[in-house]
Amino acid sequence: MKTRIAVTIGHSSRSRSIIREMALSGASIFRVNFSHGSPEEWVETARLVRSVEAELGRHFALLGDLRGPSVRIGDLKTPVEVKAGEVVRIVHAAESMGGLDKKIPLPNEEAFKAIRKDHVILMDDGRVAFRVESASCSEILMKALTDAVITSRKAIVIQGQDLGLPSITEEEVRAIKVAVENDFDYIGLSYVKCVEDIAALRGILISLGAKEMGIVAKIETPVGVKKLDEIIDAADGILVARGDLGMHFPLEDVPSLQESIVKKCVNKGKPVIVATQLLGSMVDSPVPTRSEIVDVVLALSQGVDVLMLTGETAVGKYPVETVSWLARIIERYESEIKPFRRMISEESSIGDRFAFGIVSLAESLGAMIGVFTKSGKTAERIASFKPDCRIISASPNVKTLRKLMLLRGVETVEVSSSEYEAGINELEVKLSRFKNIPDNTIAVLTYGFRDEPVHIVRIRQIRRASNEL
């Protein structure tokens, strides 16, 4: 299975046994949503993931997802249930009684300044919609356009409006510190509008001594789509947040937006994640719908690196079953699909052209690829061309190996060697001991292209060692 599975940890899955079962079922990326839970719960999740990682002898990526400049309602003591046509009130407060009084708290002054009569207000990834009847600085009256059950802390979107809120707040800086202190591998940056947002986060990470931590930019808004090319160039990975896209764009536009974003990421050689409602029915059902299976297969054909489960594993009733089903779909169709592949051009860097040459050589020989890397960049370049063959990447840096979990088709192995030639020598020895590599398999072994007189590209037949791993 080449395509990665990411899972979101929440109250349904925050236990060692469930994390372990999801990992055994195919998950290799574990997401902590900093919009929910407490710092203590985030730390406990990281500890559980690293414990399972050590037990299974595998590498897992931890992704901490910042809330971003979203507008969220306050805390409701009881859910607010409304029917289409009913009127509810939004009040400028942090908490209300909820329930029958149809009163929703909103502790955000900027939102009250922005909301006007006839604006459409969306919640719950666009499933809940209201039209504003009247608005003042302290109260907003809205008519429900859909039936809804509204619970605490739900994000709201003013359709077609950008509030211009700061990309990183003090609260988020505290979350970033938790991620750095607990060895997270990636930070997900929400509602990215421009490269300056990414630069600001990178500056914070450098100041905290975490310059190696990767940044995943979430594409969720019209301005993010407009600035997509520069955002892809600046980030370490891109997440197609279909839920928020569906609140800012007509729902029928989301499939074409997904295809366009994924294609640009593939062309630029950046890993791309697709998230939201992949198997949404499995929040309550142990079996996905047929249309969900088709949706997953479509994403595979586009060449995504990662499929991310959100509510299905965070709050759903069947987190392990959901991962098993997603892995089952991937395994069933992946071998039949030829995903969109990146092309090389005259403007391509020497590193990209070298990686393309390695992929072409390996595929022409029916070989696997073994690559030694310190930073992971060479493995990323090779993986960006979506080769049919296996890629096994070796590094002495466990942080590098964990970050490689974001790349489609890259398997990892830790080595002790820190020099390039010694590294591929050690990798070759380890490959000869792998039980799942048939005897006499051809391997193309190399390391990152360097400005030196001689560069090693070694073609070997992997002979079975007597002491197999």
NULORO-790320 format. One record per residue (C-alpha): residue in three letters; y negated, z, x. Coordinates in Angstrom, 3 decimals, always signed. Last residue first. Layout:
% NULORO-790320
<ALA; <Y; Z; X>>
...
***
This chain:
% NULORO-790320
<LEU; <+9.823; +9.669; +15.163>>
<GLU; <+12.623; +7.870; +17.010>>
<ASN; <+14.045; +9.038; +20.336>>
<SER; <+16.106; +6.046; +21.474>>
<ALA; <+13.075; +3.807; +21.370>>
<ARG; <+13.249; +0.676; +19.221>>
<ARG; <+11.680; -2.246; +20.997>>
<ILE; <+8.284; -3.478; +19.802>>
<GLN; <+7.875; -7.044; +20.975>>
<ARG; <+4.558; -7.180; +22.725>>
<ILE; <+1.407; -9.297; +22.821>>
<ARG; <-1.394; -7.653; +24.809>>
<VAL; <-5.097; -8.380; +24.518>>
<ILE; <-6.781; -6.742; +27.504>>
<HIS; <-10.365; -7.512; +28.488>>
<VAL; <-11.246; -8.449; +32.054>>
<PRO; <-14.733; -8.882; +33.518>>
<GLU; <-16.373; -6.223; +31.304>>
<ASP; <-18.808; -6.228; +28.400>>
<ARG; <-16.448; -4.663; +25.884>>
<PHE; <-14.508; -5.845; +22.835>>
<GLY; <-12.895; -2.852; +21.187>>
<TYR; <-9.222; -2.276; +21.947>>
<THR; <-6.093; -4.406; +21.993>>
<LEU; <-2.455; -4.728; +20.960>>
<VAL; <-0.928; -7.672; +19.116>>
<ALA; <+2.494; -6.528; +17.942>>
<ILE; <+5.690; -8.495; +17.407>>
<THR; <+8.463; -6.574; +15.645>>
<ASN; <+11.613; -6.589; +17.768>>
<ASP; <+13.071; -3.490; +16.029>>
<PRO; <+11.649; -2.849; +12.577>>
<ILE; <+8.577; -0.576; +12.242>>
<ASN; <+9.170; +2.091; +9.579>>
<LYS; <+11.016; +4.440; +11.944>>
<PHE; <+8.083; +4.665; +14.345>>
<ARG; <+9.225; +5.424; +17.883>>
<SER; <+8.368; +2.078; +19.466>>
<LEU; <+4.922; +2.354; +17.867>>
<LYS; <+4.306; +5.593; +19.791>>
<VAL; <+4.984; +3.933; +23.120>>
<GLU; <+2.653; +1.037; +22.307>>
<LEU; <-0.065; +3.475; +21.244>>
<GLU; <+0.213; +5.292; +24.568>>
<ASN; <-0.268; +2.023; +26.464>>
<ILE; <-3.089; +1.057; +24.096>>
<GLY; <-4.884; +4.296; +24.953>>
<ALA; <-4.245; +4.107; +28.692>>
<GLU; <-5.994; +0.743; +28.685>>
<TYR; <-8.961; +2.108; +26.708>>
<GLU; <-9.481; +5.550; +28.185>>
<SER; <-9.357; +8.717; +26.047>>
<SER; <-5.600; +9.179; +25.959>>
<SER; <-4.275; +11.967; +23.727>>
<VAL; <-3.221; +9.791; +20.809>>
<GLU; <-3.566; +10.255; +17.043>>
<VAL; <-2.088; +7.668; +14.702>>
<THR; <-3.720; +5.895; +11.787>>
<GLU; <-2.879; +3.187; +9.269>>
<VAL; <-5.606; +0.734; +8.278>>
<GLY; <-4.939; -1.410; +5.190>>
<ARG; <-8.236; -1.056; +3.344>>
<LEU; <-10.759; +1.057; +5.187>>
<LEU; <-12.105; +4.374; +3.862>>
<MET; <-9.258; +6.256; +5.530>>
<LEU; <-10.799; +5.173; +8.847>>
<LYS; <-13.146; +8.167; +8.576>>
<ARG; <-10.202; +10.511; +9.059>>
<LEU; <-9.092; +8.696; +12.206>>
<THR; <-12.589; +8.870; +13.702>>
<LYS; <-12.817; +12.604; +13.002>>
<VAL; <-9.408; +13.046; +14.667>>
<ASN; <-10.760; +11.605; +17.918>>
<PRO; <-8.038; +10.627; +20.395>>
<SER; <-7.759; +7.301; +18.579>>
<ALA; <-5.056; +4.919; +17.438>>
<SER; <-5.303; +2.271; +14.731>>
<ILE; <-2.321; +0.646; +13.087>>
<ILE; <-3.074; -2.554; +11.206>>
<ARG; <-0.290; -4.209; +9.225>>
<CYS; <-0.493; -7.927; +8.499>>
<ASP; <-2.090; -9.767; +5.590>>
<PRO; <-5.517; -9.431; +7.167>>
<LYS; <-8.499; -8.386; +5.019>>
<PHE; <-11.192; -9.681; +7.442>>
<SER; <-13.032; -6.342; +7.232>>
<ALA; <-9.938; -4.579; +8.602>>
<ILE; <-10.551; -6.063; +12.073>>
<ARG; <-14.202; -5.036; +12.064>>
<GLU; <-13.382; -1.534; +10.829>>
<ALA; <-10.688; -1.112; +13.486>>
<THR; <-13.228; -2.156; +16.110>>
<LYS; <-15.804; +0.323; +14.800>>
<GLY; <-13.493; +3.326; +14.705>>
<SER; <-15.571; +5.314; +17.204>>
<LYS; <-12.965; +5.737; +19.939>>
<THR; <-10.653; +2.852; +19.161>>
<PHE; <-7.208; +1.688; +20.191>>
<VAL; <-5.913; -1.177; +18.072>>
<GLY; <-2.385; -2.166; +17.097>>
<ILE; <-2.069; -5.278; +14.968>>
<MET; <+1.183; -6.474; +13.358>>
<ALA; <+2.617; -9.887; +14.048>>
<GLY; <+3.563; -12.946; +12.013>>
<LEU; <+2.473; -14.932; +15.052>>
<SER; <-0.236; -16.912; +13.214>>
<GLU; <-1.294; -13.747; +11.408>>
<ALA; <-1.667; -11.812; +14.648>>
<LEU; <-3.681; -14.529; +16.363>>
<SER; <-6.004; -15.029; +13.392>>
<VAL; <-6.597; -11.277; +13.061>>
<ILE; <-7.315; -10.924; +16.783>>
<GLY; <-9.700; -13.900; +16.678>>
<PHE; <-11.548; -12.440; +13.684>>
<ALA; <-11.970; -9.176; +15.611>>
<PHE; <-13.390; -11.073; +18.603>>
<ARG; <-15.770; -12.978; +16.340>>
<ASP; <-16.947; -9.721; +14.775>>
<GLY; <-17.546; -8.107; +18.162>>
<ILE; <-19.311; -11.214; +19.484>>
<SER; <-21.697; -10.952; +16.553>>
<SER; <-21.666; -13.490; +13.726>>
<GLU; <-24.620; -15.892; +13.542>>
<GLU; <-22.418; -18.919; +14.197>>
<SER; <-20.282; -17.926; +11.220>>
<ILE; <-17.105; -16.016; +10.376>>
<MET; <-15.878; -15.682; +6.808>>
<ARG; <-14.926; -12.543; +4.912>>
<ARG; <-11.982; -12.717; +2.584>>
<PHE; <-11.687; -12.568; -1.230>>
<PRO; <-8.344; -11.032; -2.012>>
<LYS; <-5.045; -12.912; -1.899>>
<ILE; <-2.962; -11.071; -4.458>>
<GLU; <+0.815; -11.118; -4.752>>
<SER; <+1.446; -8.270; -2.280>>
<GLU; <-1.123; -6.097; -4.029>>
<TYR; <+0.343; -6.493; -7.508>>
<ARG; <+3.153; -3.962; -7.947>>
<GLU; <+2.091; -1.612; -5.155>>
<ILE; <-1.439; -1.335; -6.521>>
<ILE; <-0.228; -0.759; -10.089>>
<ARG; <+2.222; +1.950; -8.972>>
<ALA; <-0.426; +3.622; -6.822>>
<LEU; <-2.734; +3.819; -9.841>>
<TRP; <+0.091; +5.183; -11.973>>
<SER; <+1.004; +7.842; -9.421>>
<VAL; <-2.645; +8.870; -9.063>>
<THR; <-2.923; +9.256; -12.838>>
<GLU; <+0.354; +11.181; -13.035>>
<VAL; <-0.952; +13.657; -10.480>>
<PRO; <-4.215; +14.257; -12.354>>
<TYR; <-2.680; +14.459; -15.867>>
<LYS; <-4.804; +16.679; -18.134>>
<GLY; <-8.111; +15.310; -16.914>>
<VAL; <-11.025; +17.353; -15.578>>
<ALA; <-11.367; +16.280; -11.937>>
<THR; <-8.391; +13.882; -11.706>>
<GLU; <-9.202; +11.456; -14.546>>
<GLY; <-12.873; +12.451; -14.457>>
<THR; <-13.330; +10.625; -11.160>>
<LEU; <-10.666; +8.291; -9.766>>
<MET; <-11.842; +6.030; -6.963>>
<LEU; <-10.328; +2.689; -5.962>>
<VAL; <-10.987; +1.997; -2.284>>
<ASP; <-11.159; -1.050; -0.016>>
<VAL; <-12.103; -3.599; -2.643>>
<GLY; <-10.929; -7.186; -2.081>>
<GLN; <-11.922; -8.894; -5.331>>
<SER; <-8.271; -9.372; -6.277>>
<LEU; <-7.744; -5.600; -6.129>>
<ALA; <-10.667; -5.042; -8.510>>
<LEU; <-9.136; -7.497; -10.995>>
<VAL; <-5.783; -5.704; -10.728>>
<VAL; <-7.469; -2.404; -11.599>>
<ASP; <-9.198; -3.893; -14.645>>
<VAL; <-5.923; -5.482; -15.840>>
<ILE; <-4.252; -2.068; -15.656>>
<GLU; <-7.127; -0.569; -17.621>>
<SER; <-6.737; -3.266; -20.293>>
<ARG; <-3.074; -2.377; -20.713>>
<THR; <-3.912; +1.266; -21.361>>
<PRO; <-2.910; +4.036; -18.998>>
<VAL; <-0.061; +6.525; -19.640>>
<PRO; <-0.097; +10.344; -19.456>>
<SER; <-2.987; +10.469; -21.977>>
<ASP; <-6.004; +12.781; -22.199>>
<VAL; <-7.987; +12.059; -19.028>>
<MET; <-5.560; +9.169; -18.710>>
<SER; <-7.745; +7.045; -20.987>>
<GLY; <-10.209; +6.685; -18.126>>
<LEU; <-7.853; +4.801; -15.837>>
<LEU; <-10.507; +2.940; -13.847>>
<GLN; <-13.173; +4.757; -15.818>>
<THR; <-15.706; +5.077; -12.997>>
<ALA; <-15.437; +3.946; -9.368>>
<VAL; <-15.175; +0.921; -7.084>>
<ILE; <-15.430; +1.590; -3.344>>
<VAL; <-16.577; -0.856; -0.668>>
<PRO; <-16.042; -0.942; +3.078>>
<LYS; <-18.640; -2.991; +4.971>>
<GLY; <-17.864; -6.307; +6.669>>
<LYS; <-21.020; -8.112; +5.547>>
<ASN; <-19.125; -10.733; +3.563>>
<VAL; <-16.881; -8.050; +2.061>>
<CYS; <-19.886; -5.968; +1.026>>
<LYS; <-21.593; -9.001; -0.518>>
<LYS; <-18.439; -9.864; -2.472>>
<VAL; <-18.062; -6.300; -3.749>>
<ILE; <-21.656; -6.199; -4.993>>
<SER; <-21.391; -9.584; -6.737>>
<GLU; <-18.048; -8.838; -8.374>>
<GLN; <-19.218; -5.448; -9.614>>
<LEU; <-22.457; -6.903; -10.969>>
<SER; <-20.471; -9.633; -12.748>>
<PRO; <-18.231; -7.029; -14.395>>
<VAL; <-21.217; -4.788; -15.302>>
<ASP; <-23.276; -7.453; -17.095>>
<GLU; <-21.465; -7.071; -20.449>>
<LEU; <-22.481; -3.414; -20.483>>
<PRO; <-26.165; -4.330; -20.508>>
<PHE; <-27.765; -2.794; -17.412>>
<HIS; <-29.161; +0.687; -16.662>>
<MET; <-26.511; +2.763; -18.431>>
<GLY; <-23.632; +0.515; -17.375>>
<LEU; <-24.795; +0.690; -13.778>>
<ASP; <-24.547; +4.464; -14.091>>
<GLY; <-20.896; +4.332; -15.087>>
<ARG; <-20.025; +1.417; -12.809>>
<ALA; <-20.929; +3.258; -9.632>>
<VAL; <-20.059; +0.567; -7.072>>
<LEU; <-19.815; +2.669; -3.918>>
<ILE; <-20.923; +1.211; -0.584>>
<GLY; <-19.916; +2.195; +2.954>>
<ASP; <-21.443; +3.044; +6.317>>
<ALA; <-24.973; +2.410; +5.033>>
<ALA; <-27.893; +0.521; +6.623>>
<ASP; <-26.651; -3.068; +6.284>>
<ILE; <-25.363; -2.495; +2.753>>
<ILE; <-28.733; -1.016; +1.738>>
<GLU; <-30.590; -4.013; +3.187>>
<ASP; <-28.510; -6.444; +1.161>>
<LEU; <-28.561; -4.388; -2.057>>
<LYS; <-32.328; -4.002; -2.428>>
<LYS; <-32.375; -5.542; -5.922>>
<VAL; <-29.127; -3.825; -6.885>>
<GLY; <-30.551; -0.468; -5.811>>
<VAL; <-33.761; -1.198; -7.755>>
<PRO; <-31.698; -1.948; -10.867>>
<THR; <-29.799; +1.345; -10.569>>
<GLU; <-26.365; +2.673; -9.625>>
<ILE; <-25.339; +1.452; -6.183>>
<LYS; <-24.021; +4.517; -4.361>>
<ALA; <-24.572; +4.535; -0.598>>
<VAL; <-21.704; +6.063; +1.387>>
<ILE; <-22.991; +7.718; +4.554>>
<GLY; <-20.661; +8.570; +7.431>>
<MET; <-20.738; +11.761; +9.485>>
<GLU; <-20.907; +10.948; +13.210>>
<LYS; <-24.502; +12.202; +13.548>>
<ALA; <-23.436; +15.672; +12.437>>
<GLY; <-25.479; +17.958; +14.700>>
<LEU; <-27.561; +19.351; +11.819>>
<SER; <-30.666; +17.429; +12.887>>
<ILE; <-28.554; +14.271; +13.084>>
<LEU; <-27.340; +14.813; +9.507>>
<ILE; <-30.893; +15.329; +8.249>>
<GLY; <-32.054; +12.153; +9.981>>
<ARG; <-29.169; +10.213; +8.478>>
<LEU; <-30.184; +11.433; +5.033>>
<ALA; <-33.768; +10.251; +5.524>>
<ALA; <-32.610; +6.928; +6.970>>
<ILE; <-30.407; +6.343; +3.917>>
<ASP; <-33.332; +6.927; +1.542>>
<GLU; <-35.564; +4.769; +3.760>>
<VAL; <-33.068; +1.922; +3.407>>
<CYS; <-34.007; +1.564; -0.255>>
<LYS; <-33.296; +2.747; -3.801>>
<VAL; <-30.146; +4.826; -3.441>>
<TYR; <-29.326; +6.544; -6.735>>
<SER; <-26.728; +8.854; -5.180>>
<LEU; <-25.911; +9.348; -1.507>>
<GLY; <-22.205; +10.056; -0.933>>
<ILE; <-21.724; +12.052; +2.256>>
<TYR; <-18.712; +11.230; +4.392>>
<ASP; <-16.334; +12.995; +6.788>>
<PHE; <-16.579; +16.619; +5.636>>
<ASP; <-15.967; +19.197; +8.356>>
<ASN; <-16.793; +22.392; +6.493>>
<GLU; <-20.108; +23.245; +8.163>>
<VAL; <-21.373; +19.687; +7.728>>
<ALA; <-20.472; +19.553; +4.026>>
<VAL; <-22.012; +22.988; +3.347>>
<LYS; <-25.168; +21.889; +5.168>>
<ILE; <-25.324; +18.763; +2.987>>
<ALA; <-25.105; +20.955; -0.123>>
<ARG; <-28.084; +23.022; +1.088>>
<VAL; <-30.020; +19.806; +1.727>>
<GLU; <-29.133; +18.819; -1.837>>
<GLU; <-30.856; +21.870; -3.256>>
<GLU; <-33.898; +21.128; -1.122>>
<THR; <-34.081; +17.684; -2.737>>
<ILE; <-33.001; +14.288; -1.397>>
<SER; <-33.927; +10.993; -3.104>>
<PRO; <-37.274; +12.208; -4.434>>
<LEU; <-37.862; +11.182; -8.085>>
<GLY; <-39.374; +7.766; -8.873>>
<LEU; <-38.673; +8.059; -12.605>>
<ASP; <-37.084; +4.615; -12.821>>
<GLN; <-36.988; +3.317; -16.404>>
<GLY; <-34.949; +0.489; -17.975>>
<GLN; <-32.869; +2.830; -20.117>>
<ILE; <-34.020; +6.407; -19.729>>
<VAL; <-30.893; +7.891; -18.223>>
<ILE; <-29.397; +11.294; -18.899>>
<ALA; <-27.008; +13.363; -16.798>>
<LYS; <-24.953; +15.982; -18.634>>
<ARG; <-25.470; +19.524; -17.387>>
<SER; <-23.995; +21.279; -20.406>>
<THR; <-22.109; +19.552; -23.220>>
<ILE; <-23.016; +16.938; -25.819>>
<VAL; <-20.436; +15.851; -28.394>>
<ALA; <-21.469; +12.466; -29.694>>
<ASP; <-21.447; +10.005; -32.577>>
<THR; <-23.613; +7.033; -31.697>>
<LEU; <-27.215; +5.886; -32.265>>
<ALA; <-28.450; +9.471; -32.468>>
<LYS; <-32.106; +9.790; -33.464>>
<MET; <-34.317; +11.562; -30.931>>
<LEU; <-37.200; +14.032; -31.227>>
<ILE; <-38.770; +15.080; -27.938>>
<GLU; <-40.511; +18.410; -27.332>>
<SER; <-42.784; +20.031; -24.747>>
<CYS; <-45.013; +17.322; -23.263>>
<SER; <-44.751; +15.253; -26.434>>
<ALA; <-42.340; +12.614; -27.712>>
<SER; <-41.496; +10.967; -31.021>>
<GLU; <-38.621; +8.975; -32.529>>
<VAL; <-36.759; +8.384; -29.248>>
<ARG; <-33.589; +6.351; -29.715>>
<PHE; <-30.302; +7.989; -28.731>>
<ALA; <-27.119; +6.763; -27.046>>
<VAL; <-23.794; +8.343; -25.997>>
<ARG; <-21.076; +6.235; -24.347>>
<GLY; <-23.495; +5.076; -21.671>>
<ASP; <-21.854; +6.859; -18.747>>
<ASP; <-22.002; +10.198; -20.611>>
<MET; <-25.670; +9.978; -21.619>>
<LEU; <-28.199; +7.331; -22.628>>
<ILE; <-31.777; +7.630; -23.897>>
<VAL; <-33.362; +4.535; -25.456>>
<HIS; <-37.167; +4.586; -25.429>>
<ASP; <-38.673; +3.911; -28.873>>
<LYS; <-41.374; +6.622; -28.473>>
<ARG; <-41.968; +7.640; -24.867>>
<ILE; <-40.137; +9.511; -22.118>>
<ALA; <-41.871; +9.489; -18.722>>
<LYS; <-43.935; +12.701; -18.777>>
<PHE; <-41.066; +14.622; -20.360>>
<ALA; <-38.748; +13.319; -17.633>>
<GLU; <-41.117; +14.462; -14.897>>
<GLU; <-41.151; +18.008; -16.324>>
<ASN; <-37.416; +18.475; -15.970>>
<PRO; <-35.710; +21.531; -17.461>>
<LEU; <-34.204; +19.668; -20.463>>
<PRO; <-32.673; +21.863; -23.167>>
<ILE; <-30.936; +20.276; -26.178>>
<LYS; <-31.472; +21.611; -29.716>>
<LYS; <-29.212; +20.523; -32.567>>
<ASP; <-29.555; +23.988; -34.173>>
<LEU; <-25.868; +23.858; -35.133>>
<GLY; <-24.460; +24.226; -31.638>>
<GLY; <-26.856; +24.719; -28.750>>
<MET; <-28.319; +28.146; -28.088>>
<SER; <-30.753; +26.816; -25.518>>
<GLU; <-31.082; +26.873; -21.739>>
<ALA; <-33.323; +25.458; -19.026>>
<ALA; <-36.315; +24.675; -21.223>>
<HIS; <-38.620; +21.827; -22.234>>
<VAL; <-37.008; +21.010; -25.564>>
<ILE; <-34.958; +17.976; -26.600>>
<ARG; <-34.515; +17.871; -30.358>>
<VAL; <-31.765; +16.161; -32.318>>
<VAL; <-31.925; +13.782; -35.297>>
<GLU; <-28.817; +12.531; -37.080>>
<GLY; <-28.261; +8.807; -37.586>>
<ALA; <-24.962; +8.632; -35.703>>
<LYS; <-23.289; +12.026; -35.882>>
<VAL; <-24.075; +14.959; -33.653>>
<GLU; <-22.157; +17.807; -32.038>>
<VAL; <-24.047; +20.058; -29.629>>
<PRO; <-21.675; +22.041; -27.408>>
<THR; <-22.042; +25.833; -27.216>>
<LYS; <-23.980; +27.975; -24.743>>
<LEU; <-25.683; +24.828; -23.513>>
<ASP; <-26.986; +24.739; -19.955>>
<GLY; <-29.733; +22.322; -19.019>>
<ILE; <-29.949; +18.556; -19.428>>
<ARG; <-29.733; +16.445; -16.332>>
<VAL; <-32.137; +13.972; -14.742>>
<SER; <-30.730; +12.429; -11.591>>
<PRO; <-32.476; +12.409; -8.242>>
<GLY; <-29.216; +12.693; -6.293>>
<ARG; <-26.189; +14.779; -7.165>>
<LEU; <-24.743; +14.479; -3.688>>
<ASP; <-21.089; +13.448; -3.312>>
<GLY; <-19.120; +15.129; -0.514>>
<LEU; <-16.324; +12.868; +0.702>>
<LEU; <-13.392; +14.350; +2.632>>
<ALA; <-11.166; +11.796; +4.343>>
<PHE; <-7.485; +12.540; +4.868>>
<HIS; <-5.319; +12.007; +7.937>>
<ARG; <-1.578; +12.647; +7.809>>
<GLY; <+0.798; +15.219; +9.292>>
<LEU; <+1.922; +16.415; +5.852>>
<GLU; <+1.324; +20.112; +6.561>>
<ALA; <-1.931; +19.584; +8.461>>
<GLU; <-3.386; +17.362; +5.721>>
<VAL; <-2.275; +19.843; +3.053>>
<SER; <-4.230; +22.616; +4.797>>
<ARG; <-7.209; +20.323; +5.368>>
<VAL; <-7.327; +19.521; +1.650>>
<LEU; <-7.048; +23.194; +0.669>>
<ARG; <-9.847; +24.265; +3.026>>
<ALA; <-12.146; +21.506; +1.800>>
<THR; <-11.519; +22.542; -1.807>>
<GLU; <-12.227; +26.193; -0.976>>
<VAL; <-15.542; +25.251; +0.634>>
<TRP; <-16.577; +23.257; -2.446>>
<GLU; <-15.536; +26.142; -4.712>>
<GLU; <-17.660; +28.603; -2.734>>
<PRO; <-20.583; +26.179; -2.812>>
<SER; <-20.337; +26.291; -6.622>>
<GLY; <-19.059; +23.787; -9.156>>
<HIS; <-20.535; +20.531; -10.324>>
<SER; <-23.193; +18.116; -9.091>>
<PHE; <-21.776; +18.492; -5.565>>
<ASN; <-18.870; +16.257; -6.586>>
<VAL; <-16.127; +16.835; -4.024>>
<ARG; <-14.139; +13.708; -3.290>>
<PHE; <-10.732; +13.567; -1.606>>
<ILE; <-9.653; +10.362; +0.118>>
<SER; <-5.984; +9.689; +0.985>>
<ALA; <-4.319; +9.665; -2.442>>
<GLY; <-0.904; +7.965; -2.641>>
<SER; <+1.550; +10.023; -4.700>>
<LEU; <+2.214; +12.397; -1.792>>
<ALA; <-1.518; +13.072; -1.593>>
<MET; <-1.693; +13.700; -5.362>>
<GLU; <+1.250; +16.097; -5.067>>
<ARG; <-0.410; +18.011; -2.217>>
<ILE; <-3.717; +18.259; -4.070>>
<ILE; <-1.783; +19.512; -7.109>>
<SER; <+0.089; +22.170; -5.107>>
<ARG; <-2.976; +23.317; -3.189>>
<SER; <-5.019; +23.885; -6.294>>
<ARG; <-8.353; +22.448; -7.391>>
<SER; <-6.891; +19.680; -9.562>>
<SER; <-7.877; +20.308; -13.174>>
<HIS; <-10.922; +22.407; -12.219>>
<GLY; <-12.312; +19.554; -10.169>>
<ILE; <-11.303; +17.405; -7.194>>
<THR; <-12.204; +13.735; -7.379>>
<VAL; <-9.549; +11.343; -6.127>>
<ALA; <-9.776; +8.368; -3.779>>
<ILE; <-6.974; +5.810; -3.560>>
<ARG; <-6.948; +3.317; -0.704>>
<THR; <-5.839; -0.303; -0.948>>
<LYS; <-3.205; -1.217; +1.656>>
<MET; <+0.000; +0.000; +0.000>>
***
